[in-house]
Amino acid sequence: MNENTPNSGTRPGNGAETDALALLIRAAGHREAPPDEAYQQVLAATRGTWQRKVRRRTYWRVANAIAASVAVAAVVVGVSTFRPSERTSPVRVAMTDVIVGVVSVRQDEQAEWRDVDGGGTPVMSGSRLRTDRGSGAGLLLRDDISLRLDAATEIAFEAADRIQLLAGAVYVDTGADAHTESAIEIVTDAGVFSDVGTQFEVRRLGAVHRLRVREGLVRLQRPTDEIETVAESEIMLQSDGSFRRAHISAQDDDWHWVHAVGPAPYVEDQSLADLLEWVSRETGRAIRFADPKLAVSATQTRLHGSRQRLLPMDALAVMLATTDFRYSVTPAGDILMDAER
């Protein structure tokens, strides 16, 4: 962590501002022996969580097909009916996945703010979302792209892949297999941030903007130039256009807020290797094996159940309790997998 980096805005705050997220974040430490209650909770949630995953993927396939057919119809009709003054009808651009605390939405400037009840709520283009102090939200965009909102954050959806950050901070994870065409744009006064298959955070700190890249590469397009920032680095952008660079580890504690509003892993009949890949991506910790043969065994070990919103390291401890594997964290911060003896 760079000692010169301002602390303002990096966390929800003190007292009531942190009540919702801090309780979850404090639970992120290593557990040698997972509680039986959590384990039973995991197994009980298996089918429901897996079915939600299937429904979510089906939703996006259907939504994309409908959008494509509407676009074709619009081209045919638009030749004779287009009017510059006509407004485009809102379309679904996201779906809520995790709601912590109070999160509100409104469709346009004339509409009233209303509370979001929970996961599975459609979000339309032109909408604004905001989180209260001590609150947070996780949304799913197309292709299972994860968009996460920190406390005291407000965003506006200009399009499915273009989001205006009005206050607070957002975290974007486009997935390990993301390609350039999946780029998400975060628009601020400092310019337009766009990713190249990555995990990154953009935060407004008053007149200052901060970009942190956990993985991959992010481009900042400004009227006069373009700045690129690579993994494990940050840039602080001043209001006069100047900026400075610093280092931030992928395992830094400042990333912990994203765990509380991240998507759950779907492990029913998936391999241990799949779970380890998810834990590694969420925590920034590399996975190591005490014996190369264990890496092969991890791909053959099937899991059942779901963590039901457990934090990444807790989820790992709970799921390993059903296997012959164990883990430890090395001094370098890596996760070392070994077999029970």
C-alpha positions as CSV (number, residue, x, y, z in Angstrom):
1,M,0.0,0.0,0.0
2,N,1.4,3.4,-1.0
3,E,1.9,5.4,2.2
4,N,1.3,8.6,0.2
5,T,-2.1,7.5,-1.1
6,P,-4.9,9.6,0.5
7,N,-7.2,7.6,2.8
8,S,-10.2,9.6,2.1
9,G,-12.8,7.6,0.2
10,T,-11.0,4.3,0.2
11,R,-13.4,2.7,2.7
12,P,-17.0,3.4,3.7
13,G,-15.9,5.3,6.8
14,N,-16.3,4.9,10.6
15,G,-19.2,4.2,12.8
16,A,-22.6,3.8,11.1
17,E,-21.0,4.2,7.7
18,T,-19.3,0.8,8.0
19,D,-21.9,-1.3,9.8
20,A,-23.1,-3.3,6.8
21,L,-19.8,-3.9,4.9
22,A,-17.3,-3.9,7.8
23,L,-19.0,-6.9,9.5
24,L,-18.5,-8.9,6.3
25,I,-15.0,-7.7,5.7
26,R,-13.8,-8.6,9.2
27,A,-14.8,-12.2,8.5
28,A,-12.4,-12.5,5.6
29,G,-9.5,-13.9,7.7
30,H,-8.3,-17.5,7.5
31,R,-10.2,-20.2,9.3
32,E,-8.5,-23.5,10.0
33,A,-11.8,-25.2,11.0
34,P,-15.0,-24.0,9.3
35,P,-18.1,-23.9,11.5
36,D,-20.5,-26.7,11.1
37,E,-23.4,-24.2,10.8
38,A,-21.8,-22.6,7.8
39,Y,-21.1,-25.9,6.2
40,Q,-24.7,-27.0,6.6
41,Q,-25.8,-23.7,5.2
42,V,-23.7,-24.3,2.2
43,L,-25.2,-27.7,1.5
44,A,-28.7,-26.5,2.0
45,A,-28.3,-23.8,-0.6
46,T,-27.0,-26.0,-3.4
47,R,-29.9,-26.4,-5.7
48,G,-31.4,-23.0,-5.3
49,T,-28.1,-21.2,-6.1
50,W,-27.3,-23.4,-9.1
51,Q,-30.8,-22.9,-10.5
52,R,-30.4,-19.1,-10.1
53,K,-27.2,-19.3,-12.2
54,V,-28.9,-21.2,-14.9
55,R,-31.8,-18.8,-15.0
56,R,-29.5,-15.9,-15.1
57,R,-27.6,-17.2,-18.1
58,T,-30.9,-18.0,-19.8
59,Y,-32.1,-14.5,-19.1
60,W,-29.1,-12.9,-20.9
61,R,-29.3,-15.3,-23.9
62,V,-33.0,-14.4,-24.3
63,A,-32.4,-10.7,-23.7
64,N,-29.6,-10.6,-26.3
65,A,-31.8,-12.4,-28.8
66,I,-34.7,-10.0,-28.2
67,A,-32.4,-7.0,-28.5
68,A,-31.0,-8.2,-31.8
69,S,-34.4,-8.7,-33.3
70,V,-35.5,-5.3,-32.1
71,A,-32.4,-3.7,-33.6
72,V,-33.2,-5.3,-37.0
73,A,-36.8,-4.1,-36.8
74,A,-35.6,-0.6,-35.9
75,V,-33.4,-0.4,-39.0
76,V,-36.2,-1.3,-41.3
77,V,-38.8,1.0,-39.7
78,G,-36.3,3.8,-39.0
79,V,-35.8,4.6,-42.7
80,S,-39.2,6.2,-42.8
81,T,-40.0,7.0,-39.2
82,F,-36.8,8.3,-37.5
83,R,-37.2,11.6,-35.8
84,P,-34.1,13.2,-34.1
85,S,-36.2,14.4,-31.2
86,E,-37.6,11.0,-30.3
87,R,-36.1,9.3,-27.2
88,T,-34.9,5.7,-27.3
89,S,-36.9,3.4,-25.1
90,P,-35.1,2.0,-22.1
91,V,-33.6,-1.5,-22.4
92,R,-32.3,-3.9,-19.7
93,V,-28.5,-3.3,-19.2
94,A,-27.9,-5.1,-15.9
95,M,-29.4,-7.1,-13.1
96,T,-28.8,-6.7,-9.4
97,D,-27.1,-9.7,-7.8
98,V,-26.1,-8.6,-4.2
99,I,-27.6,-5.8,-2.1
100,V,-26.0,-4.8,1.2
101,G,-27.8,-2.1,3.2
102,V,-29.8,0.5,1.4
103,V,-29.5,0.8,-2.4
104,S,-31.9,3.0,-4.5
105,V,-32.7,3.4,-8.2
106,R,-34.6,5.8,-10.4
107,Q,-35.3,5.6,-14.1
108,D,-34.7,9.2,-15.0
109,E,-34.4,12.7,-13.6
110,Q,-38.2,13.1,-13.2
111,A,-38.7,9.8,-11.4
112,E,-38.5,9.3,-7.6
113,W,-35.8,7.2,-6.0
114,R,-37.0,3.8,-4.8
115,D,-35.3,1.1,-2.8
116,V,-34.0,-2.0,-4.5
117,D,-35.5,-5.0,-2.8
118,G,-32.7,-7.5,-3.6
119,G,-31.0,-9.6,-6.2
120,G,-32.7,-10.3,-9.6
121,T,-34.0,-6.7,-10.1
122,P,-33.6,-5.5,-13.8
123,V,-31.8,-2.2,-14.3
124,M,-32.7,-0.2,-17.4
125,S,-30.6,2.1,-19.6
126,G,-30.8,5.7,-18.4
127,S,-31.2,4.5,-14.8
128,R,-29.3,5.8,-11.8
129,L,-28.3,3.7,-8.8
130,R,-26.9,4.9,-5.5
131,T,-25.7,3.3,-2.3
132,D,-26.1,4.7,1.2
133,R,-23.2,5.0,3.7
134,G,-22.3,1.5,4.9
135,S,-24.1,-0.1,1.9
136,G,-22.9,-1.7,-1.3
137,A,-24.2,-3.4,-4.4
138,G,-23.2,-6.1,-6.9
139,L,-24.6,-6.1,-10.4
140,L,-24.2,-8.5,-13.4
141,L,-23.8,-7.0,-16.8
142,R,-23.7,-9.0,-20.1
143,D,-21.4,-12.0,-20.3
144,D,-21.4,-12.3,-16.5
145,I,-19.3,-9.1,-16.1
146,S,-19.4,-8.1,-12.4
147,L,-19.9,-4.4,-11.5
148,R,-19.6,-3.6,-7.8
149,L,-20.6,-0.3,-6.0
150,D,-18.9,0.8,-2.8
151,A,-20.6,2.7,-0.1
152,A,-21.9,6.3,-0.9
153,T,-21.7,5.7,-4.6
154,E,-23.9,6.9,-7.4
155,I,-23.8,5.8,-11.1
156,A,-25.8,6.4,-14.2
157,F,-26.1,3.8,-17.0
158,E,-25.6,5.6,-20.3
159,A,-25.6,2.2,-22.1
160,A,-24.9,-1.5,-21.3
161,D,-21.2,-0.9,-21.6
162,R,-20.9,2.8,-20.6
163,I,-21.4,3.9,-17.0
164,Q,-21.0,7.4,-15.6
165,L,-19.5,7.5,-12.1
166,L,-21.1,10.5,-10.3
167,A,-19.8,9.8,-6.7
168,G,-18.0,7.1,-4.8
169,A,-16.3,4.1,-6.4
170,V,-17.0,1.2,-8.7
171,Y,-15.1,-2.1,-9.3
172,V,-15.3,-3.9,-12.6
173,D,-14.3,-7.6,-13.2
174,T,-14.8,-8.5,-16.9
175,G,-13.7,-12.1,-16.2
176,A,-10.6,-14.2,-16.7
177,D,-11.6,-14.9,-20.3
178,A,-12.7,-11.4,-21.3
179,H,-11.7,-10.0,-24.7
180,T,-11.2,-6.5,-26.0
181,E,-14.8,-6.4,-27.4
182,S,-16.1,-6.8,-23.8
183,A,-14.7,-3.5,-22.7
184,I,-16.6,-1.5,-20.2
185,E,-16.3,2.3,-20.1
186,I,-16.4,4.2,-16.8
187,V,-17.0,7.9,-17.5
188,T,-15.8,10.7,-15.1
189,D,-14.8,14.3,-15.3
190,A,-11.2,13.0,-15.6
191,G,-11.9,11.1,-18.8
192,V,-13.1,7.7,-20.0
193,F,-11.7,4.6,-18.4
194,S,-11.9,1.4,-20.5
195,D,-10.5,-2.0,-19.7
196,V,-8.7,-4.7,-21.7
197,G,-9.8,-7.9,-19.9
198,T,-9.3,-6.8,-16.3
199,Q,-10.2,-6.1,-12.7
200,F,-10.1,-2.4,-11.8
201,E,-11.5,0.3,-9.5
202,V,-12.3,3.9,-10.3
203,R,-12.9,6.2,-7.3
204,R,-13.8,9.9,-7.0
205,L,-12.1,11.6,-4.1
206,G,-13.5,15.1,-4.4
207,A,-11.8,16.8,-7.3
208,V,-9.2,14.0,-7.5
209,H,-9.8,10.7,-9.4
210,R,-8.0,7.5,-8.6
211,L,-7.7,4.4,-10.9
212,R,-6.4,1.1,-9.5
213,V,-5.8,-1.9,-11.7
214,R,-5.7,-5.3,-10.1
215,E,-5.3,-7.3,-13.2
216,G,-4.9,-6.6,-16.9
217,L,-4.7,-3.1,-18.4
218,V,-6.9,0.0,-18.3
219,R,-6.8,2.9,-20.7
220,L,-7.8,6.5,-19.7
221,Q,-8.8,8.5,-22.7
222,R,-8.6,12.3,-22.1
223,P,-9.2,15.1,-24.6
224,T,-5.5,15.7,-25.0
225,D,-3.9,12.3,-24.4
226,E,-4.3,8.6,-23.4
227,I,-2.8,7.0,-20.3
228,E,-2.4,3.3,-19.8
229,T,-2.2,1.6,-16.4
230,V,-1.2,-2.0,-15.9
231,A,-1.8,-4.6,-13.1
232,E,-0.9,-3.8,-9.5
233,S,-0.6,-0.1,-10.1
234,E,-2.6,3.1,-9.6
235,I,-2.7,6.6,-10.8
236,M,-4.0,9.7,-8.9
237,L,-5.4,12.2,-11.3
238,Q,-5.4,15.9,-10.1
239,S,-8.0,18.5,-11.2
240,D,-5.3,20.3,-13.1
241,G,-4.7,17.3,-15.3
242,S,-1.4,16.2,-13.7
243,F,-1.1,12.7,-12.3
244,R,1.2,10.4,-10.4
245,R,1.7,6.7,-10.3
246,A,2.1,4.2,-7.4
247,H,2.1,0.5,-6.7
248,I,-0.7,-1.4,-5.1
249,S,-0.6,-5.2,-4.5
250,A,-3.4,-7.4,-5.9
251,Q,-3.7,-8.7,-2.3
252,D,-3.9,-5.3,-0.6
253,D,-6.5,-4.9,2.1
254,D,-8.1,-2.0,0.2
255,W,-9.6,-4.6,-2.2
256,H,-11.5,-6.3,0.5
257,W,-14.7,-4.2,0.1
258,V,-15.4,-5.9,-3.2
259,H,-15.7,-9.4,-1.5
260,A,-18.9,-8.4,0.3
261,V,-20.8,-7.6,-3.0
262,G,-19.2,-10.1,-5.4
263,P,-21.0,-12.9,-7.1
264,A,-21.1,-16.3,-5.4
265,P,-19.2,-19.2,-6.9
266,Y,-21.4,-21.9,-8.4
267,V,-19.8,-25.1,-7.4
268,E,-22.5,-27.8,-7.7
269,D,-20.8,-30.7,-9.5
270,Q,-17.9,-28.4,-10.4
271,S,-14.2,-29.2,-9.8
272,L,-12.1,-28.0,-6.9
273,A,-9.9,-26.5,-9.5
274,D,-12.8,-24.2,-10.6
275,L,-13.3,-23.1,-7.0
276,L,-9.6,-22.4,-6.6
277,E,-9.6,-20.3,-9.7
278,W,-12.5,-18.2,-8.3
279,V,-10.8,-17.8,-4.9
280,S,-7.6,-16.7,-6.6
281,R,-9.3,-14.2,-8.8
282,E,-11.3,-12.7,-5.9
283,T,-8.4,-12.5,-3.4
284,G,-5.5,-11.8,-5.8
285,R,-3.6,-14.8,-4.3
286,A,-1.8,-17.3,-6.5
287,I,-2.6,-21.0,-6.1
288,R,0.4,-23.3,-5.4
289,F,0.4,-27.1,-4.9
290,A,2.8,-28.9,-2.6
291,D,2.9,-31.8,-5.1
292,P,2.2,-31.4,-8.8
293,K,0.0,-34.5,-8.7
294,L,-2.4,-32.6,-6.4
295,A,-3.1,-30.1,-9.3
296,V,-4.4,-33.0,-11.4
297,S,-6.4,-34.3,-8.4
298,A,-8.0,-30.9,-8.0
299,T,-9.4,-31.1,-11.5
300,Q,-10.9,-34.5,-10.7
301,T,-12.4,-33.6,-7.3
302,R,-16.1,-32.7,-7.7
303,L,-17.8,-30.3,-5.2
304,H,-21.4,-30.1,-4.1
305,G,-23.1,-27.1,-2.6
306,S,-22.5,-23.3,-2.6
307,R,-21.0,-20.9,-0.1
308,Q,-24.2,-18.8,0.1
309,R,-22.3,-15.4,0.2
310,L,-19.4,-16.6,2.4
311,L,-16.3,-14.5,1.8
312,P,-13.7,-16.2,-0.5
313,M,-11.3,-17.6,2.1
314,D,-14.3,-18.8,4.2
315,A,-15.8,-20.4,1.2
316,L,-12.6,-22.3,0.5
317,A,-12.4,-23.5,4.1
318,V,-15.9,-24.7,4.1
319,M,-15.7,-26.6,0.8
320,L,-12.3,-28.2,1.6
321,A,-14.0,-29.7,4.6
322,T,-15.7,-32.1,2.2
323,T,-12.5,-33.2,0.5
324,D,-9.0,-34.6,1.4
325,F,-7.4,-31.2,0.7
326,R,-6.2,-28.6,3.1
327,Y,-4.6,-25.2,2.5
328,S,-2.3,-22.7,4.2
329,V,-1.2,-19.2,3.3
330,T,2.5,-18.7,2.5
331,P,4.6,-15.7,3.7
332,A,4.3,-14.4,0.2
333,G,0.5,-14.5,0.4
334,D,0.0,-17.4,-1.9
335,I,-2.5,-20.2,-1.2
336,L,-0.6,-23.5,-0.8
337,M,-2.7,-26.6,-1.4
338,D,-1.7,-29.9,0.3
339,A,-3.4,-33.2,1.1
340,E,-4.6,-34.3,4.5
341,R,-2.1,-36.7,6.1
